[in-house]
Amino acid sequence: MLIKSYKCMNNHGIFSPDRTKVRTLLSIKSIFLFLLFTFAFEMAYASSVYSQTKVFTMQSAEKTVLQVFKEIEKNSEFIIFYRDGVIDLNRKVSVNVVNQSVDKILEQLLAHTDNGFTIKDRQIIIYKKETSATPSVSQQKNKIKVTGVVTDAKGESIIGANVVVKGNPTIGAITNMEGRYEVMLPSDDVILLVSYLGYNTEEIKVKGRRNINVVLHEDSKALDEVVIVGYGKQKKESVVVSMSSIKPKDIVVPSRSLNNSLAGQVAGLIAVQRSGEPGYDNAEFWIRGVSTFAGGTSPLVLVDGVPRNMSDIEPDEIETFSVLKDAAATAIYGAEGANGVVLVTTKRGRVEKAKISFKTEHTISSPTRLPEFVGSADYLSLYNEALRNDGEGPQFSDELIAHYRNNDDPDLYPNTNWIDELLRKNTFSHRYTLNVRGGTEKAKYFVSGAYYNESGLFKNRPNGIYDTNIGIDRFNLRSNIDMAVSSTTTVGVDLAMQYLINNYPGTGTSTIFRSMLITPPYAFPAVYSDGTVATYAQERDANMRNPYNLLMNSGYAKEYRTGIQSKVNVNQKLDFITKGLSANLNVSYDYDSEMIIRREYNPTRYHATGRDELGQLIFSTVVSGNPDIQDPKNSATSATKKIYIDASINYKRTFGKHDVGAMLLYMQKETQQHNVPLPFRKQGFVGRATYGYDGRYFIEGNFGYTGSEAFAEGNRFGFFPAIGAAYYLSNESFYPEAIKKVVNKLKLRASVGRTGNDKTGQERFLYRPTFTTNAGGFTQGIGDTGGTNGIGNGIVEGRFAAPYLAWEIEDKQNYGFDLGLFDNRIDIIFDYFRSERRDILLQRRTVPQLGGLRQDPWQNFGKVRNQGIDMSMNLNQQIGKLKLSARGTFTFTRNKILEYDELPQKYGYQAVTGTRVSENTLYIADRLYTEDDFIVSTNANGLKTYKLRSELPRPTLGGLIGPGDIKYVDVNGDGVIDSYDQVRGVGNPSTPEIIYGFGLNAEYKGFYASIFFQGAGNTSVLLGGATSEGWYPFSWGVDQSNYRTFALDRWTENNPSQDVIIPRLHKNNANNANNRVASTWWLRNGSFLRLKNIEFGYQLPKKFMDKIGFEAARIYIMGYNLAVWDDIKYFDPEAGNANAGLNYPLPRTFTLGLDFTF
């Protein structure tokens, strides 16, 4: 390979814990990290420099120097650099070595010549030895000496860089072992070209300078030459499919779950995080939106080619992260490709000395938003207001309210802030990772270990009997080993393990949060001043319990989960049959086990009714309990085994300008769950053929032929083909040079194809009926059917057999282009997509019940169209030593239900068909009633009563109607407000149609900063008008409600405004029925813009690192979820559902990190 005037010869340049012997987590961490450090240092010590370990056996006579060079590179990973004219390549030589290093070969090869050589790892530089001849004075006067050093962006010396005069490559030099060069120039009015393989060439004007240091930057085009696609790799220029990727350094993961960092980062991917609860905070995500109203919508996730859980991966283990979007990319996954595919590959070893990396991160978190509530006195006053609105007198006297306001006796007149009593202000998490990476040509390795700890928001019990907070401890271990068994056979062995210990309260987190946010502040204190456990005067269910008791006095649970993933890969070259042919085999075995141990605690609970003459509290016993914590109970145990196998024949070869490739693969997988007698199984065949011509025209066809147990014989297998093509217009000879200076890359892409889906939840073997063998309620004979006589058991058909069921089908189209501007400083990828999913798998709801079916039958029915655009843009620019980069993504997707299982609607505006998936059906709020809408009278209590005027539509939704209540639009004009006035398709779907992100990075002399924003649009949030308790005051009366401060913005007689949040107050749900229904009054714009993360860091100088024996080190601080701009304000908009604010809040985090490599 010619590199300017120099030659580069290389042309490829469970375990369950012993509950009585569980050690402290500190001991576990110490042992874990000690073993990892020990292993890492052993690997580093055992690894030698490549040039010392690689040996050759070469016995050749009468070969040219060039032939010997080629043989060295063919049988090793050395790259030989030399300058034209430095060495006689046609000289015949004899070499005779047996198991000797490359030094011995070169010593024989260059003996008795004026050439020498230097070696650094895999780079061999041939040079001409200096002579004692001294140039004449006149020659020196006519030459200008220029010297300098060539380094990379990290400041590391580049050995073998080419420095030549532009237009005269015979004048030049090559950098030495320190990256230094010296070149004699005829004048200073010249331009130097500085180049090196894998780096961008720099043009330097001399202009009188005598010392010129040059920094070369990596050529992103060369580095990105190969990308991961389904079941293989391809050159980036030949890719015809629609795919997006994200660099691992851009994946910011302050929590346990990788999913939470994807929103706005990847074009075409829509992600929403609903909860911040540790262990249950995984974001939901979809690729190009939702294309179905039934069944699964989640994409297929493959880790190293095997279906696995992405949240189990430690971020520092990731090598590549790609998203496959169109049919040409996903059809080969057949049954599982309809919702898109996520490909994650983990790091592997390299042929280099062992490099050990260590990272530690420490994070402090707090909720992005928490609800605020009024105090007890205001709460009771507001309830009296609700009673007056309902025509009743006050329940709480001014004197009593004054006791609460003055905090006269906190035991009897409490003012409890449940958030302060139960939640911490901040939580903490810690992450430690250690990995070692290296290898030789015979064996390469990547070994990684990590420990992650995260605590939740709940406070601990004061006496510390047990831990009531949520907590996660996760240990990760990964080992990826690649071995060259022979010159044609490689074997890879991967092993990964996760061990998790989750702690949480005995009562579920959602129950505690719900109780905490709907329990009034006046009911009782968290605990009485003498330590007595408090509660309501009467407990009916979890809704009538002290939230403090639910957290502190319900015991705790520990979950132990062990996950083991293993994979063996064998690749065999079959060049002896035909060049470019190979076979590949992957076999994986995964095992997950889980055990939950609970310790229950249920102490006696009391309610204070007053004080005696001595001032002591008088208690009534509400619930008698047990003062002792119960013994541990194994409440749940589960295990899952997964086996995956694929075997393929692959062919890839180049004939002149023609690149051809093909693959045929067989796949099968089996999942065996604990207590499920029959395993889940799937199998299929995959094929792909590719062709490229002259770097301009590319075409690819592929198919998936997949079988599923969900369908009967005859419908069991589905065939899913796709074809795609790309045209590199900018590589055409006729592409104008003037345009190329601006648009240097223009690639057009198109694809069509079909994918499938067989997801039906846990329903299996749908083509078979089910029967209940002990069904009761049968009458036998002529016994007394009104009593128990004559009632017997029998056999009843449950699920109706559906032998006609077949695959869901999705036909997809994709059209896009890749654009490179200004020498790829700006890179743009744009796609338009359109798909139609039909034969959706669902249970029919419109089948007449008179047929006697106990369950709705399954059928292929329904059709949804989905279309949109997605795009990404990257900008890179360097100004002196300042490096700037910007990136952005934008995704818009919109679906439409074309066919839906519904009866013909009386009014078309109520039909689901023709609307979008997850749209709302709502009453249309016109305004609030005013007093002019009523005939006003006065009742016996002296309070106003209201009779609606006859000319207005008559509401029939229940409750009391008066001024300040919601007046709805009579949509059908029949004079009555009823269910026929609900309208489908109002507002936007609950799933955002628009997701976008944009960010900026800057680097200067070791300092760097980055900022990233993420947003969502075209989405609506329906507040709690429909579900009431978390939103509307006094939903369940005065004892089972709370009052958020935003609800102070309400309608009153003194504030009869139409521009309020809350209509007039009512004492309970029954009286408030009219206002509680789902209507546009409660609909909000769910769009938001979030400051997702900011990071500042410093890369320590290379010279300092060399002095202390380290290769690199950096320190950084990072903020995550720092701010959000939205229209809701009351809770985090991403939570986005009717009960938002009743769930565990999303976190705002700040992280301090340090990582170094040696």
N, C-alpha and C positions, 0 to 999 in steps of 0.2 A: 504494500500500500504506500503510495507516494505521499509524503507529508512535506509539501513545499519542496525544498531541495534535499530533503532527507528521506531515507527509506525506513519504513516500518515493516518488518517481514511478516508480522502476524496479520492474517486477513480475517480474524474474528476477534480482532483486537479484544366394702366400702366398708368404708368401715363405719360402724356405729361406736360412739365413745363409751368407755366404761364410766358409768355415771358416778361411781363412788371414787374414781381415781382421776377425775379430770384435773389437770394441772392448771395453774394460772396462765392467763394469756401471755403474760410477760415471759414466762419460761418457754412457752411454745415459740414465741417470736425469737427469743435468744437462740434457741437450738436451731430453728429454721434458718436464720440469717448466718449462723456460724457454719452450718453445713454448706450453704451456698457459697460463702466466701472461701471456704476450704477448697471446694471443687473448682472455683474460678481460678484461684492461684495455682492449683495443680495443673489445670489446663494451660495457663499462661506459661508455666515453667516448662511443660512438656513440648510446647510449640516452638519450633526453630525457624530460622529464616529459610525461606523457600529455596534460595540458591544453594544452601548448604545441605538440604535434605534431598533435593531432586538429583537422581543419579542417571547416568546414561551408559549404555553399552553400544559402542559404535566402532565398527571395523570397516573402513572404506579406503579404497585406493583410487587415485586418479579421478577424484571428484572436484568440482569447482568449489570455490569458497561460497558462492551463492547457493549451491546445492546443499552444502553442509549447514548453512544458516537456515534454509528451509526445513531441513530434517530436525534441527534443534527445536524450531517453533512448532513443527507438526507434532512432536512427541512431548511437548511441555507447554507451559503457560508463559514462557519468556517472550518478550518483544525486543527485537534487535534494532537499534537506531544507528544510522551512519549517514554521512553526507556524501553526495555524489563526488566522486573523484578522490575521496579519502582512502579507499581501499580498492585493490584490484580484485573484482568479483569473479573474473574468469580464470584466475590462477588455479592450477591443478594442485591438489594437496592430498596427503594421506593422513588419516586419523585412526588411531588404534587405542581405544580405552574400554575398560570393563568395569561397570559399576562405579564410575567416577563422576565427580561433579562437573558442571559446565565449565568451571575454571580450567580444568585439565584439557578439555577439548580446545578452548580458546588459546591456551598457552601453546599447544601443538600447532594450531591453525595459524597463529600469528608469529611463530618463532622466525627469527631472522628477517623480520620486516620492520618497517618504521611505524607500525600500528600498535596501539595499546587498547585496553578496554577497562571499563568500570562497570560494576554491577550493584544495583540496589534493588533487592527483592526480585522482581520479574523484569526489570528493565536493564538491558545491556546496551551500553553506548560504546561504539567503535570510534576511535579518534586517531589522529596522526601525531606521533611523538614530536615534541619540540626539538629543533636542531640548534647547534651552537652558532649557526650562521647569523650574522647581524645585518639587518637591512642597512643600506647605505644612507648617508645623511640626506641625500637628495630624495631617496625613497620615503624616508621618514617625514620629510617636509611636505611631501605630496599626499600623505595619508593622515586621516583624523581618527584617533582611537576613542571609541565609545564603549563604556562598560556599564554593567548594571546587574540586577538580580530579577529573576522572573519567579513570581509566587502565585499561589491561588488566592481565592477570596478569604481563606482562613489564615493567610500568611505563611503557608507551608511552601518550601522550595519545590519548584518543578524541574525535575531532571530530564534532560533530553529535549527541552523546548527548542524550537527552530526560530532563529533570528536571522532574517535575510533582508537584502535591499529590494524594495518593490521595483519590479521591472528588470532586475538583474540578480536572479537567485544564486549566481555563482559566487557572489560576495555575501558572506554570512558566517554564522557560528552556531554552536549548539551548547546549551547550558550544561554545566558540570554537576558534580554531586551536591554542591551547595546552591544550585540554581543560578550560578553566575555565568556571565558571558563576556566576551571581549571581541569586538569586531573593528576592523580597519576599514574606514570609509574613504572614498575618493573626495568627498566634500560633505558639508553639513546641510546641503540643500537636497536631502534625500528623505525618503519615508521608509521606516523599518516595519516589516511584517513579522509579528511574533505569534507563533501558532504552536499548538500541541493537541494531540488526539483527545477528543471529548471536550475541548474548550473552544470558545469563540476566538477567532483571530482578531488581534488588535493591530491597528495601524498607528504608528507613532512618528510624528514629524520631529526630526533632530533639531533643526533651527539653533545651532550653536551649542546645544547641550552636550556635555561630555560624560555625564552619569545619568542613565535613564533606567529607573526601576519600573517594572511592568507587572500589573496584576491581571491574570487571565481568569475569566469567569466560565463556569460550566455551560456547555451547549445543551440547553434543555431539549432541543430537538433530538440530539444524539442520545441523551440519557433516557428519553421517553420512547425510544425506538420500539420497545416491546411492551405490549399491554396484555393484561389478563382478560380473557373472554371465556365463554362457557366451554368447559372441558378442554382448556388449552390456552395457548398464547399466540399472539399475532403481532406482526410489525404494525406500528401505529398508523403508518401511511396506508396500509392495506385494509384497515378496518372499515367495513361498510355498515355496521350496525349502529344503533343509537345507544350510547352509553355515556355515563358520567363517572368521574372519579374525584377523590379528595386526597390530598397529601396527608400522611399521618401527622405531620407537624401542625396541621391546621385543625386537628381533632382535639378540642379542649374538653377534658372529662374531669370535672371536679367531684363527680359523684361515682357511685359504683357502676352505673349503667352507661354504656357507650351510646345507646339509642338517643340519649337526651341531648347530644351535641350535633345532631345531623340537620336540624331545621335550618333552612337557608343556606346550607353549605354545599348541597348537591342539587344541581338542576334536575327537576322532575320528581324530587322526593318531597312529600308533604308530611311533616311530623308535628305532633301536638303532645305536650306533656301535661297530663291532667292532675298529677299528684306529686308531692315531694317526699312522700313517706319512704324512708330507707327500706330497700328490699322490694318495694312495690311502686317504684317511681319510673318504671320504663315508659318511654314515650310510645304512643301509637304512631305508626307511620305507614304511608301508602305511596306507591309509585304511580305517578300520574293520576292521582285521585282514586275515586271509587267507581267501579263499573258494574256493580251489582247491588240489589237490595236484599239479598239473601246469601247465606253461606259465608265462607271466609273471604276476607279482603286483604289479608296480610301477605307480603311478598315472601318468596322462598329465600332463606338465608343459608348460604354455604360457607363454611369455614374450612379452608384448605380442601375444597371440593366435596365436603361432607355436610349434610344438613345438621346444623347445630345452633345452639343458642348464642346469639351475638353478645349478650350481656355478661357471659362468662369469660370473655376475653379481656385480658389486661391491655390497656391502650398501648403500652410500650412494646407489646408483642406484634403489633400490626406492621406489615410490610406494604400492603396495598389494600385499598378499599374502593370497589367499583360497583356501579348500579347499572344493570342491563334493563333496557326499557322497551324496545320494540320487538316485533315478532321474530325478526331475523336474529335477534340475540337470545330470545327466550323460548322459541318453539322447540329447541332441542331438549328442553326440560319437560316437554309434553304436558302431562297432567298438572304440573305445578308451576307452569310458566305464565299463566294468565295474569297474575298480579305483579309480575316483574320479579327480578332476581337480584339479590345482593351478594356480591362475591368479596370475601375477606380472605386474604392470605397472611400467614404469620411469617415472621423473619426466619431466615435460614442462614447456614454458615457460609463463609467466604474463604477463599484461599489467601490467608494472611496470618500474621502473628495474632495471637489471642488478644482481643480488646475487651476490657472489663469496664462496664458502665454501671454507675449507681445513681439513683435518683431518690430524693426524699421530698415530699410535699406535705404541708400542714395547712389545714383549711379551717376557717371559722365561718359559720353560716348563721343567717337569721331569715325569718320569713319575709318574702317580698311585700305581702300585705296580710294583715289580720283584721277581722271585723272589730268595730268599737260599739259599746253598748252604753245605754243610759244607766244611772244609778237607781237605787231602790225607790227613793222618794219620787223622782220623775216617773219611774215605771208605774207606780200606783196612781199617780195623778193622771197619767195618760189612760190608764184603765178606767178610771172614773169618767174620763171624757168619752171613751168608747161606750160606756153604759148610757150616758146622757144621749149620745147619738142614736142608741137603740131604744130610747124612750123609757129608760130606767133611772132610778136614783143612784147616787154614789154608794160604793161598797166600803170604801176606806175613808175614814174621817180625816179632817185636817189635822187633828191632834195626833192621830196615829202616824200620819205622813210626816209630821214634824219630828217624831221620835227617830224615824229613819234618816231624815235629813240632818238631824243634829248628832247622829251616831251615839244615841243615849246609852244603848246596851247592845254591843255587837253580837251577843249571843241571841237575844230576843228580837233585835231590830237590825239584822245584818245588812250589809251592803257589799255583797260578794262579787268580786271581779273574777270570774271563773278562768279567764285566760291567764291572769296573773297567778292564780293559785296552782294551775296545772302545768303551765308552759314555762320553759326557760327563755331567756332573751337570746341566747346564742347556743349553737351546737358546734361540735368539733369533729374533724375527720383527719386521718393520717394515712399516707401512702408511702411505701418503701418498695423500690424495685431494684433488682440486681441481675445483670445478665452478662454473659460472656459469649463472644462470637469470634470464630476463626476457623482454622483448618489447613489441611494440605490438599494436594490433588487427589489423595486417596480417601481422605475423610474430612468432612466439614461439619461444623456443629454450631448450634445456637441453643444456649441453655439459659432459662430465665426463671427467676423466682420473685414473688411479690407478696406483700402483706398490705391489706387495706382494712381500716377500722373507721366506722362511722357511728355516731350517736344521734339519737332523735331529740325531739323538742320536749318530751315529757320530763317532769321532775321525778327524782327518786324519793322513796319513802324516807321520812326523817330518821327513823331508827335503823335503816339499812338492813332489815331482815332479808330482803331480796331486792333485785333490781327491777324497778317498774318502767324504766325507760326502754325505748326501742334501741336496739344496738345490733350492728353487723360486724363480724370479724371474718374476713375472707383471706384464705391463703391460696395462691396460685403457683403452679410449677409447670414449666414446659421444657421439653427437650426435643429438638429437631436435628436428626443426624442423617447425613447423606454420605454414602460410601460408594466408591468406584470399585466394584468387585473385580471387574476386568476392564479392558479398553472399550468394551461394547456394552457392559452391564452396570447399571447403577441401582442402588437400593437405598430407599429412604425410610427411616423409622421415626415416627412422631409419637410422643407421649405427653399428655397434658393432664393435670389434675387440679380440681378446685375443692377446697374444704371450707364450708361456711358454718358459722355458728350465729344464729339469729336469736335475739332475745326480744320479747315483747310482753305487754301486760296480759293478764288473764282474760280481760275483756277486750274485744276487738277494737282496733284503733278507730275505725269509722263510728262505732257506737259511742266511744268516749268523746270524740269530737262533736258528734251530733248532740249528745247530752250536754256537753259543755256550752254549746251555743244556743240551746233552747231552754235551759234552766234559768228561771228568773233570779235576779240578784237578791230579792228580799226573802226567798224561801227558807234558807238556813245558811249558817256559815259552812265553810269547807269542813271544819272540825270545831267542836265547841272548845271554849277556852280551857276547860279542864282535861282536854284530850279525848272526850267522848265522841264516838262516831255518830255523825249527824245524818239525818235523812228526812224525807217528807213525813207528815203525820200518817200517811198511808201510802204504801208502795204497791203499784199495780203491775208494773212491768219495767223494762229497762228505761222507758221514757220517764218513769217516776222514781228515779234513783239519783242519789247525790253523785255528780260527776267525779268528785274527789274520791269517793268510795270505789267507783268503777275503775279508777286508775290505781289507787293505793291499796285497796283492800279486796282485790279479786284474785290474788295470786299472780302467777306468771307462767310463761311457757318458753321453752327453748327448742329451737329447731336445728337439727344437725343434718347437713346435706353434704354428700360426697359425690363428686362427679369425676369420672375417669374417661378420657378419650384417647384412643390409640389408632394408629394407621400405619400400614406398611405399603410402600410404593416400590414397584419393580419396573424399571424401564430397560428394554433390550433393543439395541440397534440390530437391524436385519439387513445391513448393507451387503452381506454375502448373497442375499436373494436379489435385491436391487437397491441401488443407492437411494437413501432418503426414507427407506422403510423402517418402521420400528413398532414395537409392541409395548403396551403399558398395562399394568395391573395395580389397582388400589383395593385394599381390604381394610375396613375399619371396624372397630368394636368399641362401643361406648356403654358405660354403665353408670347409672345415677341411683342413689339411694337417699332416702329421707326418713328421719325419725323425729317426732315431736313429743316432748315430755312436758307435762303440765303439773303444776303444784297449785291446788286450789286453796283459797282462803276466803272465809265467809264469816266475819265477826258479827256479833250482835249490834244492831243499829237502833238508835234512839231519836226521839224528837222532843225538844224542850218545850214545855207548855207554860212555864213561868218560873218564879222564884219563891222560895219559902220565906218564913219570917227571919231566917238567918242569912238570907240573900243567896242561898244555894239554889242551883238550877233544879227544877222539877222535870223529870224525864218520864216519858211513856215509852215502853218497849214496842218497837214497830216490827222488827224481825229478830227472832232468836237465832243466833249462829254459833259457831265454834271458834273459840279464841286461838286455837292452834292451826298452824298451816299444815295442810294435808301432805301425805307422803307422795313422792313422784309417781305419776301414772304415764305409761306409754300410750298416748292417745291416738297416735297415727303412725303407721309405717308403710312406706311404699318403695318400690324399686322398678326401674325400667332398663331394659337391655335393648341396644340397637346394633344391628349388623348391616353394613353397607359394602357392596362389592361392585366395582366396574372394571371391565377389561376392554381394551381397545386396540385396534390396528391403525397406525397412523402413517401417512405418506406425505413428504414435503420435499420438493426438488425444484431447481431452477434450470431451465434450458434456454440459454441466451437471454432474451428479453421476457421469457415466459416463466411465471411462477405458478406452480400447481401444488395443490394440497388436498388431502382427503382423510377422513376419519370414519371408522365404523366402531360403535361401542355398544356393549351390553351392560345393563345396570339392573341390580335388584337390591331391595332393602327390606328389612324385617324389624318390627318393633314389638317387643314383648313387655307388657305392663303387668305389674303385680296384681294378682287376683283377677286377671282377665285370661280366661282359658285359651283363647286362640290369638296368636300374634297378628298384628297388622302387617300386610305384605303388599309390595308393589314391585313391578319389574317392567323393563322396556328396552327398546333398541334406539340408538341415536346415530344419525349419519350427518356428515358435513362434507361439502366439496367446495374448494376455493380456486380461483384463477385470477392472476394478475398479469397485465401486459405493460412492460416498459415503464412501470411506476405511474401510469396514467389511467388505466382501465382496470377495475376490479369487480368481480362478481362472486357471490357466495350463495349456495343453496344448502339448506339443512332440514332435518326432520326429526321429530320425536314420535316414537310408536310405543305407547305406554298402556299398561294394563292395571286395572284397579279392582279390588275386591268388592267395591260398592255396587257393581253392576253384574247382571246375569250374563251367562255365556252367550256370545253373539253380540253383546254390547260392551263387553269388558274392555276391549282394546280400542284406543283412539289413535288416529293418525293426524299429526300436526306438522304440516310443511311450512316453509318460509323461504323467501328469496330476497336478496338485497344486492345492490350495485352501487358503486362509487366511481366518480370521474374526477381526476385531478386536472382540472382545466389549466391551472398555473404551471403544470409540467409540460404543456404543449409547446412545440417549437414556435408556433405562431403567436403565443401569448405575448403581447406587447411589452417591451422592456420599460417603457414609460409608466405603464400601469403596475408592472412588477415592483417598481421602486416603492410604490405605496401598498398595493395588494400583492404581497409576495407569495401568498398561499391562498388558493381557492379550490375547495373540494366539495363536490355535490354528492349527496347521498339520497337513496330511496329504498324502501323495503315494503313488502306486503307479506302477510302470513297469517297463520292460525295457531292459536293456543287453546288449552283446555283447562277445566277445573272439575275436580271430583269431591270437593270438600262439603261434607254434610254434617259437620260436628262429630259427635260420638255415635251417630246412627250408623250401624253396620249391616251388611247383607240385606239391603233394602228390597231385593228381589224375593226375599223369603218372608212369610207371615210370622207373627209372634202370637203365642197363646198364653193365657193366664189359666193355670191348672187348679187354682183354689179360689175362684171367684165366688163371692157370696151373693145372697139376695134372690136365689131361685126358689120358686114355690113348687112343691111336689104334692101331687094328689089334690085333695079338696079340703086340705086342712084350713085352720083359721089363719088366713093371710094377714089379718090385722095384728096378730101377735107373733110369737116366735115359732109356733108349731107350723110345720110344713116348709120352713125356710131351710134350704140346703145350699151346698156348694156345687160348682160345676166348672166346665171349661169354656172360656170365652176367647174369641179371636181378638187380639190387641191391634197390632199394626197390620194393615192391609198390604199384601204382597204387591210389589211394583216391578215385575219382570221387564217392563218396557223402558225403564229408566236408562238414560245414556249420558254422555258427557255434556257439561256446559261447553259451549263453543264461543270463542272470541276471535273475530277477524280484525286484524290490525293493519293500519297503514302508517308510514312514517316518511316524511320528506324533510331534508335538512341540508345544512352546509357548514363547513369549517372554514374560517377566514383568518388569515394571518396578515397583519398590517405592519408596515415599517420594520421589516426584518424580524417579524414575529414578536415585536415588542408589545403589540396588542393581539390577543388571540380571542376569537369569538366562535362559539358553537351555538347553532340555532336549529331547532326542530319544531315542525308542526306534526301533530299526531291525531289520529282518528281511529276509533275502535267501536265495534258493535258486539255486545255479548248477548247471546240468545240461548234458549233452552235452559234457563236458569233452574237449578235444583231447589225445589221448595215444596212445602206441604200446602196443598190446595185448601183455601178457606171458603170457597164458594160452592163446595159440594153439598148438596142437600143432606141435612142430618137424618132425614127420613129413611135414608139408605141403611141405617142401622150400624154405621161405622163408629167404632169407639175412638178412632184417631183419624185426623185428616190424612188422606192418602198423599204419597209423594208423587211428583210429576215434574217433567221438564216443561216449564212454562215461564214466560217473561222475556223481556228484551230491554236492554239499556244501551244507549249510545253515549260515548264519551269522547271529547275532543279538546284540544288546547295547544299551547305552545310551551316550550321551555328553552332557556338559553343560559349561557354562562359567558363571562368575559374576564380576561386576565390582562393586566397591564404591568410591564416591567420596564424600569428606566433607571439609569445610573447617571448621577451628576457628580463628577469627581469621585470622592469617597463615600458619597451618600447614595445608598441604594433604596429605591422606592418601588413598591409593588401595590397594585390594587386588584381586587377581585369582586365579582358580583354574580348573583344568580337570580333568575326570575322564572317562576312557574305559574301558569294559568291553566286550569282545567275545569271543564263544565260538562256535566252529564245530563241526560234526559231519559226519563222512563218512557219507552215506546210501547210496552205491553206489560200489564200488571193484573194480578189476580184480584179483581174486584167486580162487584155487581154493577150494572148500569146505574149511574148516579142520576137522581132527579134533576140536579143542577150541575152543569158542566164544571163550574168553578170548584166543586168538591172532589173531582176526580183526581186520583193519583197519577193516572196515565197522562203524560205530557208535562209533568213537573220534574223537579230534580230530586235525587236521592237525599234523604235526611232534611227535607224542607218541612216547615211547620204547617199545621192546619189550625187557624186561629180565628177568633171573633175580631172584627174590626172595631177598634175603639174610636168613637166619634169625638167625645169630650166628656167632661164631668157634668152631671145634672146640676142645674141651678134651681133656686127656689121658685123661679118663674115657671118651671116645668110642673109644678105641683099646686094642688089645692091644700092650703095649710090650715090645720086646726090645732087645738091644744087638748092634751089628755088630762086625766085626773091628777097626775103628778105635776101639772103645770108645764109639761114639756111639749114641744111641737110634734105633731104627727103629719104625715104627708100622704096625699093621694095623687097618683100620676094623672095628669090631664089626659083625656080620652083621645085627643088628636095625635098623641105620641105613640110609637110602637110599644106594645105591651111586653115587658121582659118576663120570661118564664124560667130563668136560670136559678131561681131560689133566692133566699136571703131577704134582707130588708132593703128597700130602695128609697133613697132620699137625696137631697142636695149633697154633692160631693162624691156620690157613687158614679161608677162608669156607665155612660150611655153608649150603647153599641149601634152600629149601622144595621138597619134592616135591609140586608143585601138582596133578598128575594122580593121585598116589597109587599109582604102579606100582612103587615101590621103586627107581627109577633116576632120577638127575639127568641129564637130557639136554635136547635142544632143545624137547621137548614141555612143558618146565617154564618156558619163557619166557612172559611175560605182556605183552600189548599194553595201552598206556594207563595206565602207572604214573606217578604224579607229574603234572606239568603240562607243557605244550608248551615248546619252546625259544624260541618267540616269545611275548613277554609278552601276557597277556590283559588286563591292567590297566596303563594309563599315566596318570599324574596329575602335576599341577604346581600350585604355589601361590606367591604372592609378595606383597610389600608395598613400596609406594613412599611417600616422604615428602619434602616440599619446605617450606623455611622461609627466607625472606629471602635467596634466591639459593642457599642450600645445598640439596642433595638427596641422597637415599640410596635404594637399592633392593636387595632381596634376593629370590632366587628359588630354590625347591627343586623338584626333579623326581624322580619315582620310578616304579618298575615293580613289578608283582605278578603272582601266578599264573603263574610261570615257573620252570622247573627247569633246572639245569645239570648235565650228566653229565660228571664229571671223567674224567681220562685212564685209567681202568681199562681201557677198551676199546682205546685207542690206545697206551697204556703209556709210550712213551719220554719224554714230557714230564712224566710224573707218577710212574710207579712206578720205584723204584730198580733199577738193574742190568738194565734191560729187555734190552739187547743185550750183556750181559756187563760185565765190569769196565772195558773200554776205550772203550765207546761209551755211557756213561751218566753221569749226575750225580746228586747226592743233595741234595734240597731240605731245608732245616732243619725244615720242618713234619713231614717223614717220620721225624724222631727220635721222634715220638709213635707208636710201633709196638708190636706184640706181641713180647714176649720171654719166655723161661722165668722171668726174674726179675720180669717185669711182664705176667702173663697176663690182662690186662684185656680186657673186651669193649668198653670205651669208648676205643678208639684209632683213629687215622686209617688207619694202614697195617697190614695183616695181617703175619704173620711173613715175613721176608725170604727170597728165593730168589736163586740166582746168575744166572738168566737167564729169558727168556720161556718157554722150554720147560718148565722146572721150575715156573714160576709160572702156568701156563696156567689153572689153576682160578680163581685170584684175578683174572686179567686180564679175564675176560669182563664184558660190560656188565651191571651188576646194580645193585640199589638201594643196595648198599654205597657206590657212587660217586655216587649221586644227591644233589644239594644243592638247597636252596631258593635260586633265583636272584633273589628279590625284593630291592630295594634302595631306599634314599632317598639322593639326592645333593644336596648344596649346589651348585647349578649355577652361580650367579654372584652376586656382590655388587658394587655400584658406589657410590662416593662422588664427589660433584662439587660444583663451585661455579660459578654463573653470575655473571659480573662485573656490577657495577651499571650500570644504563642511563646514569646521569649520567657515569660514568667513560668509558663507551664513546663517548658523544657527544663528549667532550673530545678523544679520540684518533682520532675519525673512523671508528669501528667501529660496526656495528649490534649485534653480540652476540659474546660469547666465553665459553667455559667450559673448565675444566680438571678432569680426573677420573682416578680410579684404579679398576681393575676386577679382580676375581678370578674365575676360571672353573674348574669342576671341583675345588672346594677340598676337599671332604670327601665321604665316602660311608659309609653304614651298611648292613651286609649280613651274611650268614651265611657267606660264603665265605672272606674274609680273605686268601687266597693270591694272588689276582690280581683285577683290576678285574672286578666282576660283569657289566658290560655286554659284556665280551669274549665271555662265555657260550658256550664250546664246549669240546669234549674236549681240544683242544690249546691252550687258553687259557694264556697265560704263555709260549708259544713264539712269539707274534706281537709285533709292534711295540706298545708299551704306549700307553694313552691319556694325554694330557697334562693337567697342572695348570698354569694360566697366571696371570700377573699382568701387567696392562697399565697403562701411563701414557699418557693421551691429552690432546690439546689441539685444540679446533676453534674457529674464529671466522668471522664473516660481516661483510663490509663492502660 
